[in-house]
Amino acid sequence: MRLRVEFTTEPFDLEEAPAHAVAAREVIQKAQLDAVDVGPFGNTAEGEAAEVLDAVAALLRGSLRAGATRVSLQVNVIGEDAQ
């Protein structure tokens, strides 16, 4: 099964990326995921279910430890399994 995760961390800082956002992005960029797209207000990545779920757990731990007060995420099944 393939999954797509979309996430944001808060609080926002329009001047520079806060430590919690950097921590979450680093986890996603280092994970064995496909189609990684990081941006100032949202991030997405796709991959096999086990890898996505492991990355989500790590990004939650890392971003909360780095000061996030809120993490919003959505996980969708993509591809053939989405029916």
BELLINNOR-V672209 format. One record per backbone hydrogen bond with DSSP energy under -1.0 kcal/mol. CO is the residue of the C=O (numbers start at 1). NH is the residue of the N-H. E is the energy in kcal/mol with one decimal. If there is no record, write none. Layout:
CO|NH|E ; CO|NH|E
//
This chain:
1|49|-2.5 ; 2|78|-2.3 ; 3|47|-2.0 ; 4|76|-2.8 ; 5|45|-1.7 ; 6|74|-2.5 ; 7|43|-1.5 ; 8|72|-2.3 ; 10|69|-2.6 ; 10|70|-1.3 ; 18|22|-2.2 ; 19|23|-2.6 ; 20|24|-1.9 ; 21|25|-2.4 ; 22|26|-2.5 ; 23|27|-1.9 ; 24|28|-2.0 ; 25|29|-2.8 ; 26|30|-1.9 ; 27|31|-1.3 ; 31|33|-1.9 ; 34|46|-3.0 ; 37|44|-2.7 ; 43|7|-2.2 ; 44|37|-3.0 ; 45|5|-2.7 ; 46|34|-3.9 ; 47|3|-2.9 ; 48|52|-2.5 ; 49|53|-2.9 ; 50|54|-2.1 ; 51|55|-2.4 ; 52|56|-2.6 ; 53|57|-2.1 ; 54|58|-2.2 ; 55|59|-2.8 ; 56|60|-2.3 ; 57|61|-2.2 ; 58|62|-2.8 ; 59|63|-2.6 ; 60|64|-2.1 ; 61|65|-2.1 ; 62|66|-1.5 ; 63|68|-2.6 ; 64|67|-1.4 ; 70|10|-2.5 ; 72|8|-2.2 ; 74|6|-2.5 ; 76|4|-2.7 ; 79|82|-1.7
//
